[in-house]
Amino acid sequence: MDTVGRNSLGVTALRRIMFAVHHLPKDVPHYWKTIKEFAGSDGTLSQVQTAVEKMEYLHKEAFATDEELLQKICKESVGVVLISPQKTCRSCGADLVTRSDRLRKLVLYTDSSGTLPAVRFRKKCSKSNCNLVQHYGYHSLGEFRPY
């Protein structure tokens, strides 16, 4: 049986491997060695690499971003998801963080489908001193709301 099936790498090591594969650029020197050390795995480099390849093939969603999974769960349970594609702050350039605790439930009216349930998410700048909030279709910075 393979290393994932026997769980010889351990759940914690597999979780850390998935995190590292998702966030670590592939051009980092000694990529697989870095992942193996970060995971704290006793397995060989080839076992770690094989485990990742099998998990990527069999469990694609394990490597999805939080935003992708958030959209998927909302589409399956709510309907239409409105979330801005903007990734960085227009004011300071920092990353935007999706505020899943601040969702708004909506009803969309369309000519072709009639009414559809929907949710809209906001994204907030990750810098604490920046007040930019990215909405779907516009952003706000305090009282300033350009479209």
Beta strands, then each sheet from edge to edge (+ up, - down):
strand 1: 80-82
strand 2: 96-110
strand 3: 114-125
strand 4: 132-134
strand 5: 139-141
sheet 1: 1+ 3+ 2-
sheet 2: 1+ 3+ 4- 5+
end
